[in-house]
Amino acid sequence: MSAIIQQYNVEKLRIILREYFDKFIEYHLQKMINNVTIDSSLFGIQFLSVDKHIYFKFQSILRRLELRFKSLTETIFIYRNQLIWSGLNQADTTLLYSFFRLYYWPHFKRMYDTSTIQYFTVNSSANPTDELSSSTNITSQKFFIGNLSLPHSIIVIHYNLFTTFCVFHNDNDLSNNEKTSRAIELFQKDLEIILPSFDEYLQKKHPMLDSTVKNVYFNKINMAYSATIDWKKETNNMISNVMNTLAEDLQWFHPSGEVMVKRENDPWIIAKRSDMRELFMIVNQKSANLKDIRDKMKQIFSTQFNSIFLLE
């Protein structure tokens, strides 16, 4: 902002800010308000935990990618919509992940073919634009994603449900498209080598979950977030309202507390707080009594949340 004032004047800054916020309200804020749910309001980060062997393999191919560019400082590595690795600080990680979750992931979910590398190149200090687009070529598009700690140029590489944010200090490496494309093709080959072992690992680690139980989990300390609820298919307005009310009630519990609610023919809804961790569950067993639900919760804690400390 100070640069705009120095180059132009305060009135020019007012015009730029008015144009930005008008577009933001029209294209983004209204959509966010209409589609808001408990988990979308948390702005948390979904992490994908992997064992150390898979983790080191991913770190190795990301490090090789970084060494191919002098100005490539850090990367963020995401599978589907879950974060595996970030070299940025927590504030910048949250900013880029929020951008990915709100705009980028919905955009790519509509694509049929993800086996071809898609690029999205952005200058983080650019003015806002209306629509997000991607290309099979390394092309530049202005898209405002927020204020990072330093001005950067960012290339987003999407391939086979993997999304990599590459954060560059400057554009020197990006001026040579042929060199950049060659380096990213090598990165693609590295990914293809690790894919079979990664797919096998996911099948072993994430067996079929209990279809009668849906949940939303949020850790306010590290912004970790997970959800298995499809808000469009599996909930109605009444259930959403009950969960919103329970989310407010949990704030009165220190350091821990638990509420279980059931309305007539609706499923059981459980809200649990443990220090800075919050868990919401929908158990679709309408004939179950309180003891049945308590046993079901213990079962879920021991399988899906066995690595998370939840106070009893």
N, C-alpha and C positions, 0 to 999 in steps of 0.2 A: 504493500500500500504506500509506503514511504517513497518508493521508486516512482510510482505513478504521480504522486503529489509533486515530487521534484521535477519530473519531466513535463507534467501538464499543470494541473491545479486541483483544488479540492472539489470543484464542481464536476470535473472529469471523473474523479473517483466516485462521486455520488451516482453518476450515470452508470458506471460499470457495475457498482454494487446493486443498483436498482434492477438492472437487466438480469444480473445473476440470480437474485432472490425471487424475481418474478418467474423466471424459468424453473427454479428449484421448487417453488410452491406449486406451480402448474403441473410439472411433469413428475416430480418425485414425492414431495411432502404429502399431497393429497392421496396418492396411491399408497404410501406408507400408512397413513391414518386409516384408510379404508380396509387395509389388509392386516392390521395390527393384531397380534396374538401375544400370549405371555412370552413365548420364546423369542419372537421377533423383537419384542421390546427390550430384551436383555442385552442385545448386541454383544453376546459372548462369542467365544471361539470354540469350534468343535475340533478337538484333537483326535488324531488317530494314533494310538499307542502301538508300537511295533517292537519286536524283540531286538536285541542289540546287534545281531548279525544282519538283519534287514536294514536297521537304522544306519549301521556303518557303511553298507553298500550304497545307500542313498547319499550319505554324506560324501562318499568317495566320488561318485559321478558328479555331484554338485560342485565339489572342489575342483575337479578337472575342468568343468565348465567355467568356473571363475578364473582359472589360470590361463584360459585362452583369451581373456580380455584384460587389458591393463587397468581399465577404469571400472570394471565390474566389481563392486565392493561387497554386496550382500545379496542373498537370494531368499525367497520364501517358496516352500515346496508344499503343494496341496494335492491330495487325492480325493476325487469327487468334491465334496465340500468340507473335508476334514484336513486340518493342518498337521503335517508331519514334521516340518523343520522351518525355523525362521532365524535368520542371522541379525535381524533388526531388533531394536529395543521394543519394549512392550507397547508403548504408545504408538509407534509407527506400525508395528505388527497389527495392532487392533484397527488402526485406520485403514490399512490395505486390505485386511480380511473383511472389514465391514463393507468396503467398496466391492470386493469380490462377491460377498454374500448377497448384497442388495441388487447389484447390476449384472455382474459378470456371469455368475453361476446360472441364474435364470436364462440368460442369453444362450449359453452353451447347452443347457438342457433341451432346448428346442432343435438342436442340430442332430441330424441323423448319422452323419459320418464324422467320427472323431479320430479316425486313424490317420488323417492328414493333419499335419501341423498347422495350427491357426495362430496368427500373431495379432497382438494389439499393442501398439506403441503409443506411449503417452508421456507428455511433459507434465509433471506434477504441479507446476506453477502456471499452467495454461488457463485460459478463460473457459467457462463452462460451455458445453454444447448440449444439444437436445437428445441425440440418439447415440447409442453405443454400437460400433460395428467392428468386425474382425476381418482378416484377410489372410490368404495363403502366402502373401508377400509381406516383407518387412516394410510396412508403410506407416507413416506418422499420422496420428489423429489427435486433435486437441480435446482433452477431456479432463475436467477438474475433479480431482479425487480428494482434495483437502491439503492442509499445510503440513508437510513432513518437516522434520527438524532441519533438513538442508534441501535446497533445490536439487532434484534428480531427474534424469530421464529413465523411463522404465519400459522394458520390453516384457510383455506377458506371452509366454509360450504355452499353448494348450495342445496336449497330445494324449490320446487314449485315456481320458479322464484324469490325467495329471496336468496340473496347472503350476507353472513356475514363474514367479515374479523376479525379474533380473533388474537390480537397481544399479544404475551407472552414475558415476560422479559427473561425467561429461559425455559429449557426443562423438569424441574422437574415434572410438572403436566402431561406432555405428555408421560412420561416413562411408565405409567400404562394405556395401551390401553383400558382395560375393564372399568376402572373408567371414562376415557374420553368419551368413547362411551355411557355410561350410562347417563352422564351429557348432552350430545348432544341430546340423545333421549328425555330427559325431555324438552329441548329447542324446539324440534320438536313438542311435544305435546302442548306446550304453543302457538306455531305458529298456529297449527291447530285450537285452540280455537278461536283465533282472526280473522282467515281467512274469515268466513262468513260476519262479520260486516265490514271488510276492503273491500271486494268485493262489498258489497252494497254501501259503501261510494264512491268507485271509479265510479260506474255507475251513481250516482247522481252528482258527481263533474265534471266528464268529459263526457258530452253528445257528440253526433255526431258533429264533426267539419265541417266547410264549405269545401267541397272537391275541390272548385275552387281556394282556397288560401293555399299556402304553405309558410313556413317561417323559418328563422334561426335567433335566438336571442342570444346575448352574452353580458355579463356584465364584463368589465375588472377589476372591483374593487374586487368582490368576486368570479370571475371565473364562475358565473352561466351561464348555456348554455341550450338552447332547440332548437329542430329542428323537423319539420314535413315533410321535403323533403326526398324522396327516390331518391338519386342521380343516381341510375342505371336505374330507370324506368321513372322518371318524368322530366329529364333534358337532354339536348344534349350539345355537346362541345361549341356551340355558346352561349347558355344561361349561361353556366358555365364561359366562358370567360368574358361575360358582367358583371356577378356578381363579378368576381375577380377584374375587372377594377373599378367598383363602390366601392368595399371595399377599394381600394387604394385611390380613390378620397375622401372618407369620412374622411380620416386622415387630410385633409386640413380644415375641418369644426370645428370651436371652438366657443362656446361650443356645438353648435347644427347645424344641417343642414339636407337637404333632397333632394334626386334626384329621378326622375321618368323617366323610359326609356321604349320605345316600338319600336321594329324593325319589320316592315312589318307584317308578319303573326305570329310573336312570341307573347307570353303573355307579360303583363306588368311586369316590374321588378322595385321594389322600394327599395331604400337604405335610411335608416334614422339613424341619430346619435343624441343622447341626452346625452351630457357630456361624460361619460365613457361607455354608453350603445349603442349598435349597433343592428339594426334590418334590415333584408333583407326579402323581400316578393316577391313571384311570384303569380300574379293574372291572372288566366287563363280565362279571359273574353276579347277576342280579339277585339270584336266590341265596347267595352266600351270606352267612352271619358274620358278626364281628370277629369271632375266633378264626373262622375260615380266612378272612381277609388278613388277620394278623399272621397266620401261617404262610399265606401267599407272599406277604411282604418279606418275611424272613428268607423265603426261598429266593426271591428276586435279589435281595441284598447279597446273598451268598454266591449268586451266579453273575449277575450283571454289574454289581457294585462292590465286588469283593476287595478291590484295591482302594476303595474310598472309605475313610473313617467316618462313620455316621454314629453319633452318640445315641445311645438307647435312653 
